[in-house]
Amino acid sequence: MTVTIVGSQLGDEGKGALVDLWGGEADVVVRYQGGDNAGHTVVEGGEEYALSLVPSGAVRDKVGVLGNGCVVNPRTLFEELEALRERGLDPDVRVARRAHVILPYHRRLDGIEEEAKADSDVKVGTTGRGIGPTYEDKAGRRGIRVGDLLDPDVLRERLEYAVPQKRALIEDVYGLEAGEECDVDALHGEFAAFGERLRENDMPVDAGEFLHEQWAAGRNVMFEGAQGTLIDVDHGNYPYVTSSNPTAGAAAVGSGVGPTVVGRGEVVGVVKAYLSRVGEGPLPTELDGEDEELADFIREKGGEFGTVTGRPRRIGWLDVPMLRHASRVSGFTGVAVNHVDVLAGLDELKVGHAYELDGERLETMPATTQEWARCEPVLREFEPWPGVDWDAVAEEGYAAVPDGAREYLEYVEEQVDAPVYAVGVGPDRDATVVRANPWE
């Protein structure tokens, strides 16, 4: 069976906690897109594991796979693996031979290009990890893949083709000086060594073949999406998006498993009970201006700072047109709502139920970012719920969730046309009220 975990908002919904929770019944956990720009935090027994590339299942001793849809920085990969081993874990991670490799020149260009956009309305606010430039090379058919690292001659050939173009971009287009990131010999030495290290650890695989064999043998395969629906390059608020597809359809493309296999399984959308965003772009329900004090309270209580960047996240009320869009795009069979505890004890509680745009009421998101930026939220008020002993709630179950919170959750169910499978009431794995098991 398969279960696909998808972010339904702008990322940072707490997907890692759900992958960790339900990953106990998975045999394999697969990342199918993104790179080390995708921070996910797993908390187990009070121990916090902040990961950016290694699939979350590593904390539960599952086989992790970085699929062909990922872009892989070998430096980050081995740093994270070593850090996990130092903490007593023994991660088993396989990497698709078809996955593209982030090179130092990708990171340099990422920073240069973002700086060049700083004073324009197309500044995205990237993590600077080289993700976009690597996907650009993939689309431009000049990328270097994991399989290329395994053959030193092929690697040198690919570098000798790609590096002169990067040097020309840095020096001739941007008028800057290229450095070691454009030294073919240095790059070849470092990344051929990474190739040897991958081979020695038996990590490279044909992801599609490997995963098909696992599934055909009756093993449970979980697909872990990074980021969220609204920064999907096709279905998000372009250009303030990532360079890949976090939505459920990419689980097939980014792993080599057929869509009929993914489609027979469960697709669980992860929802944060409010909204947060790192970086640029519209946010119709944003709490700013007179509401900035409330935003600060939620931000501090919810720990709303980027896992990768440390940047404070912008805060807003739950945006329901966004959820309707996300559910439709990925075909949610269920949802998990996190951070319900963070909203406890507020004096007021609202959601963005719909939008108004040029006198018209919209129930879902418009297709263009320019239109979305002009949308005014139609707010609906809810009765706030008090703070309670959330550990006790997690232990006792859904009936112990405060009445106001249950009303809020049932409203979400109705709007996305999918049942709430789980309710997150704290960061630890045990701080989750489980209503349904997607594996059953």
ZAMARGU-4260 file (C-alpha; in steps of 0.2 Angstrom, whole numbers, plus 5000, padded with zeros to 4 digits):
<rodrens>
0) 5000/5000/5000 | 5005/5018/4998 | 5002/5034/5008 | 5007/5051/5002 | 5009/5065/5014
5) 5006/5083/5006 | 5008/5100/5013 | 4991/5109/5010 | 4998/5127/5012 | 5014/5136/5010
10) 5025/5123/5019 | 5030/5122/5037 | 5013/5112/5041 | 5022/5099/5052 | 5022/5085/5038
15) 5038/5078/5046 | 5028/5074/5062 | 5015/5065/5053 | 5027/5055/5042 | 5036/5050/5058
20) 5019/5045/5066 | 5012/5035/5052 | 5030/5030/5046 | 5030/5016/5060 | 5020/5005/5048
25) 5029/5010/5032 | 5044/5000/5026 | 5050/5013/5015 | 5049/5032/5015 | 5052/5042/4999
30) 5056/5060/4996 | 5050/5064/4978 | 5055/5082/4975 | 5065/5096/4982 | 5082/5097/4991
35) 5090/5103/5006 | 5079/5118/5006 | 5065/5108/5014 | 5066/5108/5033 | 5056/5096/5043
40) 5058/5093/5061 | 5054/5077/5070 | 5052/5076/5089 | 5053/5059/5098 | 5054/5057/5117
45) 5059/5075/5119 | 5073/5073/5106 | 5072/5085/5091 | 5079/5080/5074 | 5080/5094/5062
50) 5082/5087/5044 | 5083/5096/5027 | 5087/5082/5015 | 5086/5065/5024 | 5068/5057/5023
55) 5060/5059/5040 | 5058/5040/5041 | 5076/5039/5046 | 5072/5043/5064 | 5061/5027/5064
60) 5074/5016/5056 | 5065/5015/5039 | 5073/5014/5022 | 5074/5031/5015 | 5074/5035/4997
65) 5078/5051/4988 | 5069/5050/4972 | 5074/5055/4954 | 5063/5071/4957 | 5075/5077/4971
70) 5090/5088/4969 | 5104/5081/4980 | 5118/5091/4988 | 5130/5077/4993 | 5138/5088/5006
75) 5122/5090/5015 | 5117/5072/5013 | 5133/5065/5022 | 5133/5079/5035 | 5115/5074/5040
80) 5119/5056/5040 | 5134/5058/5051 | 5124/5069/5063 | 5111/5055/5065 | 5124/5042/5067
85) 5132/5052/5081 | 5115/5052/5090 | 5115/5033/5089 | 5104/5031/5074 | 5109/5020/5059
90) 5100/5028/5044 | 5098/5018/5028 | 5096/5030/5014 | 5096/5026/4995 | 5098/5039/4982
95) 5091/5038/4964 | 5104/5037/4951 | 5093/5049/4940 | 5092/5062/4954 | 5101/5078/4950
100) 5116/5085/4960 | 5118/5102/4967 | 5135/5109/4963 | 5144/5124/4972 | 5141/5135/4957
105) 5122/5132/4959 | 5123/5139/4976 | 5133/5154/4970 | 5121/5158/4956 | 5106/5156/4968
110) 5113/5170/4979 | 5118/5181/4964 | 5101/5180/4956 | 5091/5183/4972 | 5102/5198/4975
115) 5099/5204/4958 | 5080/5203/4961 | 5081/5212/4978 | 5073/5228/4972 | 5060/5220/4960
120) 5043/5213/4962 | 5050/5195/4957 | 5060/5193/4973 | 5056/5175/4979 | 5066/5174/4995
125) 5075/5158/4992 | 5085/5148/5004 | 5101/5151/4994 | 5104/5132/4993 | 5105/5131/4974
130) 5089/5122/4971 | 5082/5133/4957 | 5098/5134/4947 | 5099/5115/4948 | 5082/5112/4942
135) 5086/5125/4928 | 5100/5114/4923 | 5089/5098/4924 | 5077/5106/4912 | 5091/5113/4901
140) 5098/5096/4899 | 5115/5101/4906 | 5113/5094/4924 | 5124/5082/4932 | 5115/5067/4940
145) 5120/5055/4954 | 5124/5042/4941 | 5137/5053/4934 | 5146/5054/4950 | 5149/5035/4949
150) 5159/5037/4933 | 5174/5049/4934 | 5176/5051/4916 | 5158/5055/4913 | 5158/5067/4927
155) 5173/5076/4920 | 5164/5077/4903 | 5148/5084/4911 | 5158/5097/4921 | 5168/5103/4906
160) 5152/5106/4897 | 5143/5115/4911 | 5156/5125/4920 | 5161/5137/4906 | 5143/5142/4905
165) 5142/5146/4924 | 5158/5155/4923 | 5152/5166/4909 | 5136/5169/4919 | 5145/5175/4934
170) 5158/5185/4925 | 5151/5191/4909 | 5132/5193/4914 | 5134/5198/4932 | 5151/5206/4931
175) 5158/5196/4946 | 5173/5185/4949 | 5171/5167/4948 | 5180/5157/4961 | 5182/5139/4966
180) 5164/5135/4962 | 5170/5135/4944 | 5186/5125/4946 | 5183/5110/4935 | 5198/5100/4943
185) 5192/5104/4961 | 5174/5100/4958 | 5179/5084/4949 | 5190/5078/4964 | 5177/5082/4977
190) 5162/5075/4968 | 5170/5060/4961 | 5175/5056/4979 | 5156/5058/4984 | 5152/5046/4970
195) 5164/5033/4977 | 5157/5036/4995 | 5139/5033/4988 | 5145/5017/4980 | 5154/5011/4995
200) 5138/5013/5006 | 5127/5004/4993 | 5116/5020/4991 | 5113/5023/4972 | 5097/5014/4966
205) 5086/5015/4951 | 5072/5022/4961 | 5057/5016/4951 | 5063/4998/4950 | 5068/4998/4968
210) 5051/5005/4974 | 5041/4994/4962 | 5050/4979/4969 | 5046/4985/4987 | 5028/4988/4983
215) 5025/4972/4973 | 5032/4962/4988 | 5018/4969/4999 | 5028/4982/5008 | 5021/4999/5013
220) 5028/5014/5004 | 5026/5032/5011 | 5029/5047/4999 | 5034/5062/5009 | 5031/5079/5000
225) 5042/5094/5004 | 5036/5112/5005 | 5017/5115/5001 | 5004/5116/4988 | 5005/5135/4987
230) 5023/5135/4982 | 5021/5121/4969 | 5029/5128/4953 | 5013/5124/4943 | 4999/5125/4956
235) 5006/5138/4968 | 5007/5157/4968 | 5020/5159/4954 | 5033/5166/4954 | 5034/5165/4973
240) 5036/5146/4972 | 5049/5132/4973 | 5056/5124/4958 | 5047/5107/4959 | 5030/5100/4962
245) 5026/5096/4981 | 5008/5091/4976 | 5003/5072/4976 | 5004/5070/4957 | 5023/5072/4958
250) 5024/5057/4969 | 5023/5046/4954 | 5034/5057/4942 | 5047/5060/4956 | 5049/5042/4961
255) 5047/5031/4946 | 5031/5023/4953 | 5016/5023/4942 | 5001/5035/4945 | 4990/5020/4946
260) 5000/5014/4961 | 5000/5030/4970 | 4982/5033/4966 | 4976/5017/4974 | 4983/5023/4991
265) 4979/5037/5003 | 4983/5055/5000 | 4984/5065/5017 | 4985/5084/5017 | 4993/5091/5032
270) 4985/5108/5038 | 4992/5120/5050 | 4978/5127/5061 | 4983/5144/5056 | 4994/5150/5041
275) 5013/5154/5041 | 5024/5159/5027 | 5043/5162/5025 | 5048/5173/5011 | 5039/5185/4998
280) 5022/5184/4991 | 5004/5188/4995 | 4995/5183/5011 | 4977/5189/5011 | 4974/5183/5029
285) 4990/5190/5036 | 4990/5197/5053 | 4999/5213/5052 | 4997/5231/5056 | 4985/5232/5071
290) 4986/5213/5072 | 5005/5212/5073 | 5005/5209/5092 | 4994/5194/5089 | 5005/5188/5076
295) 5020/5189/5087 | 5011/5179/5100 | 5007/5165/5088 | 5024/5165/5081 | 5033/5163/5097
300) 5020/5150/5104 | 5021/5140/5088 | 5040/5142/5086 | 5037/5149/5068 | 5055/5151/5063
305) 5062/5143/5047 | 5070/5126/5050 | 5083/5129/5037 | 5085/5148/5037 | 5079/5153/5055
310) 5069/5167/5047 | 5053/5172/5057 | 5038/5167/5047 | 5024/5178/5043 | 5007/5173/5052
315) 4989/5173/5046 | 4972/5166/5049 | 4968/5149/5041 | 4965/5152/5023 | 4951/5141/5018
320) 4950/5145/4999 | 4969/5139/4999 | 4964/5123/5007 | 4950/5120/4995 | 4962/5122/4981
325) 4975/5111/4989 | 4962/5097/4991 | 4956/5098/4973 | 4974/5098/4966 | 4980/5083/4976
330) 4964/5073/4979 | 4965/5072/4998 | 4957/5056/5006 | 4960/5063/5023 | 4968/5078/5032
335) 4979/5080/5048 | 4977/5097/5057 | 4992/5102/5067 | 4996/5116/5080 | 4978/5116/5087
340) 4986/5119/5104 | 4994/5135/5098 | 4977/5144/5095 | 4971/5140/5113 | 4967/5154/5124
345) 4965/5168/5111 | 4953/5182/5113 | 4947/5180/5095 | 4948/5167/5082 | 4944/5169/5063
350) 4947/5160/5047 | 4947/5167/5029 | 4932/5158/5023 | 4931/5166/5005 | 4938/5180/4995
355) 4931/5196/4987 | 4939/5201/4971 | 4932/5216/4961 | 4915/5213/4969 | 4915/5195/4966
360) 4915/5181/4979 | 4928/5168/4976 | 4927/5151/4985 | 4945/5145/4979 | 4961/5154/4974
365) 4962/5163/4957 | 4975/5157/4945 | 4986/5172/4945 | 4996/5179/4959 | 4992/5197/4954
370) 4973/5193/4957 | 4977/5184/4973 | 4986/5199/4979 | 4971/5209/4977 | 4959/5197/4986
375) 4951/5203/5002 | 4947/5189/5014 | 4929/5186/5020 | 4932/5182/5038 | 4922/5170/5048
380) 4923/5170/5067 | 4924/5155/5078 | 4923/5153/5097 | 4940/5152/5104 | 4945/5137/5115
385) 4954/5137/5132 | 4971/5130/5135 | 4970/5113/5142 | 4982/5098/5147 | 4986/5094/5129
390) 4996/5078/5134 | 4980/5072/5143 | 4970/5076/5127 | 4982/5066/5116 | 4980/5051/5128
395) 4961/5052/5130 | 4957/5055/5112 | 4946/5065/5101 | 4932/5067/5114 | 4944/5076/5125
400) 4947/5090/5112 | 4939/5106/5118 | 4922/5109/5110 | 4927/5124/5101 | 4942/5115/5093
405) 4931/5101/5087 | 4919/5113/5079 | 4934/5121/5070 | 4940/5104/5064 | 4923/5098/5058
410) 4922/5115/5048 | 4939/5110/5040 | 4933/5093/5036 | 4917/5100/5027 | 4927/5113/5017
415) 4940/5101/5010 | 4928/5086/5009 | 4939/5074/5018 | 4939/5068/5036 | 4952/5073/5049
420) 4963/5058/5052 | 4974/5066/5065 | 4975/5082/5076 | 4992/5088/5082 | 4992/5096/5099
425) 5010/5097/5102 | 5027/5094/5094 | 5031/5076/5100 | 5025/5060/5091 | 5014/5056/5106
430) 5005/5073/5106 | 4994/5068/5092 | 4976/5063/5093 | 4974/5049/5080 | 4956/5047/5073
435) 4960/5035/5058 | 4975/5026/5052 | 4978/5028/5033 | 4986/5011/5032 | 4970/5002/5037
</rodrens>
